[in-house]
Amino acid sequence: MTFFGIHDDPTRYRGQHCQDQGHSRHGIPYQHQRSLTADRKNSRAQLIHLKIHRKEPTILQNIKKECQQAFEEFKVYLTRLPLLVKPTPGDTLYLYISSTSQAVSSVLVREEEGTQTPIYYVSKVFNGAESRYPSIEKMTLALVITARKLRPYFLSHPMGVRTNTSLKQVLGKPEASGRLVKWAIELSEYDISYLPRTTIKA
């Protein structure tokens, strides 16, 4: 109670008043404290960005050097690859075939002045049943697969199959297995001769 009338004692509600105003325990309004925290985070992010930006030219230079080095190594690798050539009409082409327990592969080459240059590579991974074929049937299958893949070459060129296996004798036997008979008929339309295997001279 005062001379001007009855009023509330402001000291009784000081704590509530401070709480209503959003002050922290340090006396800083909560909204200001949040602003200061956000400013510190932004400043830290800007500092990190500035450091990265300063290092960026060095990083880019390292990347460019690595790319250039990889490109130069790739060019050297390409120069060492055997180049595939196009055969001349009427050339006799030679086929080297090989097989493993899981796959067959072959290379068709052209021979000129004692040097052989590759024309085409063929390979195939066996499926479950094919992997159990006898070795001679795997070699025959390699020849059949190559003939199917390179049919235009087989139709337009005499073929010399260089192998140390008895393919010619096996394919010529009337008592051969059903698969071999079928493959022999398929291969009979081509001009194929069987020659002793030699080392490829590139």
C-alpha positions in Angstrom: 0.0 0.0 0.0 1.3 3.4 -1.0 0.1 6.9 -1.0 -1.1 6.3 -4.6 -3.1 3.1 -3.7 -2.6 -0.6 -3.4 0.0 -2.3 -5.7 1.7 -5.7 -5.9 5.2 -6.1 -4.4 7.5 -6.5 -7.4 10.1 -8.3 -5.3 7.7 -11.2 -4.8 7.6 -12.0 -8.5 11.1 -11.3 -9.5 11.9 -14.9 -10.3 8.8 -15.3 -12.4 9.4 -12.1 -14.1 12.9 -13.2 -15.1 11.5 -16.5 -16.4 8.9 -14.7 -18.4 11.5 -12.5 -20.0 13.4 -15.7 -21.1 16.7 -15.1 -19.2 19.3 -17.8 -18.7 21.1 -18.4 -15.5 23.9 -16.1 -16.7 21.4 -13.3 -17.1 21.4 -13.4 -20.9 18.1 -13.6 -22.6 17.5 -17.1 -24.1 16.9 -15.8 -27.6 20.2 -13.9 -27.5 22.0 -17.0 -26.2 20.7 -19.1 -29.0 21.8 -16.4 -31.5 25.3 -16.5 -30.0 25.4 -20.3 -30.2 24.3 -20.2 -33.8 26.9 -17.5 -34.6 29.6 -19.7 -33.2 28.5 -22.7 -35.3 28.4 -20.6 -38.4 31.8 -19.1 -37.7 33.3 -22.6 -37.2 31.7 -23.8 -40.5 33.0 -20.8 -42.3 36.5 -21.3 -40.9 36.4 -25.0 -42.1 35.2 -23.9 -45.5 37.9 -21.3 -45.7 40.6 -23.9 -44.9 39.3 -26.3 -47.5 39.0 -23.5 -50.1 42.7 -22.6 -49.4 43.7 -26.2 -49.9 41.6 -26.7 -53.0 44.2 -25.6 -55.6 46.7 -28.2 -54.1 44.0 -30.9 -54.1 43.1 -30.2 -57.7 46.7 -30.2 -58.7 47.3 -33.6 -57.2 44.2 -35.0 -58.9 45.3 -33.6 -62.2 48.8 -35.1 -61.8 47.3 -38.5 -60.9 44.9 -38.4 -63.9 47.7 -37.4 -66.3 50.0 -40.2 -65.0 47.2 -42.8 -65.4 46.5 -41.5 -68.9 50.2 -41.8 -69.9 50.3 -45.4 -68.4 47.2 -46.3 -70.4 48.8 -45.0 -73.7 51.8 -47.1 -73.1 49.6 -50.1 -72.4 47.8 -49.6 -75.7 51.0 -49.4 -77.7 52.0 -52.8 -76.3 48.7 -54.6 -77.2 48.8 -56.9 -80.2 46.8 -55.1 -82.9 44.0 -57.0 -84.6 44.3 -57.0 -88.3 41.9 -57.5 -91.2 42.7 -60.6 -93.4 43.3 -60.3 -97.1 40.8 -62.3 -99.3 42.1 -65.7 -100.1 44.5 -65.8 -97.1 44.8 -69.1 -95.2 44.0 -68.3 -91.6 45.2 -70.3 -88.6 43.4 -71.1 -85.4 44.9 -71.9 -82.1 42.6 -73.4 -79.5 43.0 -74.4 -75.9 40.8 -75.6 -73.1 40.8 -75.9 -69.3 38.5 -77.6 -66.9 36.3 -74.5 -66.8 36.6 -72.6 -70.1 37.8 -72.8 -73.7 39.5 -70.1 -75.8 40.9 -69.6 -79.3 42.8 -67.0 -81.3 42.5 -66.6 -85.1 45.7 -65.4 -86.7 47.0 -64.4 -90.1 50.5 -65.4 -91.1 52.8 -63.3 -93.2 56.5 -63.6 -93.7 56.9 -65.8 -90.7 55.0 -63.4 -88.4 51.5 -64.1 -87.1 49.1 -61.3 -86.2 45.9 -61.9 -84.3 42.5 -61.3 -86.0 40.1 -62.3 -83.4 39.9 -63.8 -79.9 37.1 -66.1 -78.7 36.5 -67.5 -75.2 33.6 -69.2 -73.4 33.1 -70.4 -69.8 31.6 -73.9 -69.5 28.2 -74.5 -68.0 27.7 -77.3 -65.6 27.4 -80.1 -68.1 30.1 -78.9 -70.5 32.7 -78.8 -67.7 32.3 -82.6 -67.4 33.1 -83.3 -71.1 36.2 -85.3 -71.9 39.2 -83.2 -73.0 38.9 -84.1 -76.7 35.2 -83.0 -76.7 36.1 -79.7 -75.0 38.7 -79.0 -77.7 36.1 -79.8 -80.4 33.6 -77.6 -78.6 36.1 -74.7 -78.7 36.4 -75.2 -82.5 32.7 -75.3 -83.0 32.1 -72.2 -80.8 34.8 -70.3 -82.8 33.3 -71.4 -86.1 29.9 -70.1 -85.0 31.3 -66.9 -83.8 33.5 -66.2 -86.8 31.4 -67.9 -89.5 32.1 -65.2 -92.1 35.8 -65.9 -91.8 35.3 -69.7 -91.9 33.2 -69.3 -95.1 35.6 -67.1 -97.0 39.0 -68.4 -95.9 40.7 -71.8 -95.7 41.3 -72.6 -92.0 44.3 -74.3 -90.5 43.6 -75.6 -87.0 46.9 -76.0 -85.2 46.5 -78.6 -82.4 48.4 -81.5 -80.9 45.2 -83.4 -80.3 43.6 -86.0 -82.5 40.7 -83.8 -83.6 40.8 -85.0 -87.2 40.7 -88.6 -86.3 38.0 -88.2 -83.6 35.7 -86.2 -85.9 36.1 -88.7 -88.7 35.1 -91.8 -86.7 31.7 -93.1 -87.5 31.3 -94.5 -84.0 31.9 -91.1 -82.3 29.4 -90.0 -79.7 26.3 -88.1 -80.6 27.7 -84.7 -79.8 30.8 -85.3 -81.9 28.8 -86.6 -84.9 26.7 -83.5 -84.7 29.7 -81.2 -84.5 31.5 -83.0 -87.3 28.5 -82.4 -89.6 28.4 -78.8 -88.6 32.1 -78.3 -89.3 32.1 -80.2 -92.6 30.8 -77.2 -94.6 34.1 -75.3 -93.9 37.5 -75.8 -95.5 39.4 -76.9 -92.4 42.8 -78.7 -92.2 44.4 -79.9 -89.0 48.1 -79.0 -88.6 50.7 -79.6 -85.8 50.6 -76.9 -83.2 53.4 -74.3 -83.2 54.2 -71.3 -81.1 52.5 -68.1 -82.1 55.1 -65.7 -83.5 53.9 -62.1 -83.1 
